[in-house]
Amino acid sequence: MTLSSATPSKLKTWTAGLDNLHSRIAGHFGRFEQRQRVKAYLQALLSPVERKNSWQLAERSGEATPDGMQRLLSTAVWDADVVRNELRRYVLDYLGDEQAVLVIDETGFLKQGNKSAGVKRQYSGTAGRVENCQVGVFLAYTTAQGTAFIDRELFLPKEWVGDLPRRREAHIPDAIQGATKPELAKTMLQRAFEDGVQAAWVTGDAAYSAYGVRSWLEERQQPHVFAVASNFHVWTWGKQGPRQQQVKDIVGEFDNTDWQRLSAGMGSKGERLFEWAWISTSELTVEGSAVSLGPVIEEGFERWVLARRSLDDPMDIVYFTVFAPQTTPLESVVKVAGSRWTIEVGFKTAKGEVGLDQYEVRSWTGWYRHITLALLAHAFLVAIQAKEKKGARQRMITLSR
């Protein structure tokens, strides 16, 4: 959905909404020319231009050359992190919900050459294989009203960290050192919580289930669901002392009666039905001892091993670890595990509608600036749709009275 597809009445509403969004960030651009250009950049991202690079965005904005758009992304004086903070608050204003789920995931940006900041041959989930690409780690905020991104970080591979000439050419700040993807995720979660974001759950795939992330969330008493590999180990204590057991072995002991058919939420083809089973770690016994997934747990909370099994192929099993209040029902956990797909839909929409991956900048600064503005444009679309849904519900309630 783009501005050009809106009816005249909706276009008026959208224009007012975009003016409001621009007013939130305009004060962070010191010069009038910059303030006008960033608005034009957002408008062009929301337009149906084929490729959302500096040339086509400039042409869509009536500029003869891309110089101005390129300056906005490279040398103009403004802080993408400050604008990112406005993005986060904007999303909360439109989607804020105590039952929100924070979803962590990454996406690849295919690139040619070796000049773009952080580029290397690495696995890209976007391509489903190893490709020459940049990888960005993202944090999304998802509710029943919609999903929008609230933070982003560019992953810097190890070979970039100590390569000073390469770093300088890509304008990577000296303060930026190597951080793992889970560490980037933890940084973004911490920023969100410090800015007042409240969420019922945090979820992510196996790449983000690192102990440092899970234990930190447990200390905050923050419920979470993370996918884990089949060989993920949990500690057990038997007659011979502590040992480890893989989650696939624990799940392999489940009976058919332990599995329940439940929906992980609506998908493009209807309900996403799977069989699910779980077991509390305090109920697990191996050689007469209890299983623990980590340090002493907070009173009133519990850890579980959760499994999802395909209806078509009983051997197709995905494994999870769960931390939540003891009274949490399985149905709630299943919904959270299923909410991970919302960030994938968000990536697809952001790339397809607002050019998230269509930048032609190589610098560290340029990446953060384009990505931040593209996420703002995406959040605007989500906010508009959420407002329309709310209006439709209110009309239905009025008609039913």
Secondary structure, DSSP 8 states (H G I E B T S, - for coil): --GGGS-HHHHHHHHHHHHHHHHHHHTTS-SHHHHHHHHHHHHHHTS--S--SHHHHHHHTT-SSSHHHHHHHTTS---HHHHHHHHHHHHHHHH--TT-EEEEEEEEEE-SSS-STT-EEEEETTTTEEEEEEEEEEEEEEETTEEEEEEEEE---HHHHT-HHHHHHTT--TT-----HHHHHHHHHHHHHHTT---SEEEE-GGG--HHHHHHHHHTT--EEEEE-TT-EEEEEETTEEEEEEHHHHHHT--GGG-EEEEEEEETTEEEEEEEEEEETTT-EETTEEEESSS---TTEEEEEEEEE-SS-TT-EEEEEEEEETT--HHHHHHHHHTTHHHHHHHHHHHHHH-TT-----SHHHHHHHHHHHHHHHHHHHHHHHHHHHHHHHHHHHHH-
